[in-house]
């Protein structure tokens, strides 16, 4: 089964892609494969997050 991963960091000092390896390992541990990754640095308080809306 394929899943999609959404990675977000809320400030410029944070890096949303840091969690990528942990998410890939989590998916593999549960018999899943990540088919697509959506990564952005945007505040969670904002609704206009393009990657979230994909």
N, C-alpha and C positions, 0 to 999 in steps of 0.2 A: 504494500500500500504506500502511496505517495502522500506527503503532507507538504504544507507551505510554511515557511518561517518568516515571521515579521520581527525585525530587530530595530529598536528605537532607543535613542539617547536624547535626553531633553536639553542638554547644554552643549556648547561648542567644545568644552573641555572634555566631554565624555565621548567615547567612540562606540557607536552602535554595533560595529562589527566584532568587537571583542568577544561577544557571546557566541559567535558563529561555531567555533569548534565544540563548545559544550553542547549546543543544540544538535549538531551533527552526531555527536556521541550518544546523546539522549535518544535521538530518533533510531539510531542503529541498535541500541540496547533494547528497544521496543519493537524491533522488526519493521521499521519504517524507513523510507528514504525521502530526503527533502527534494522535492521537484522544483521548487522556486524559493528564492529568498528575496525579501523586500526589506531594504535597509534605509533608514533615514535618521537624521538628527533634527528633531522637531519637538516642541513642547507638547506634552500630552493634554494640555488644557486647550489646545487649538484643534478644531474639527477639520481644518483644511490641510490634511496630511496626505499628499498624493499617493504615497506607497501604501498607506492603510486602506485607501479607497480602491485600490486595484483589485 
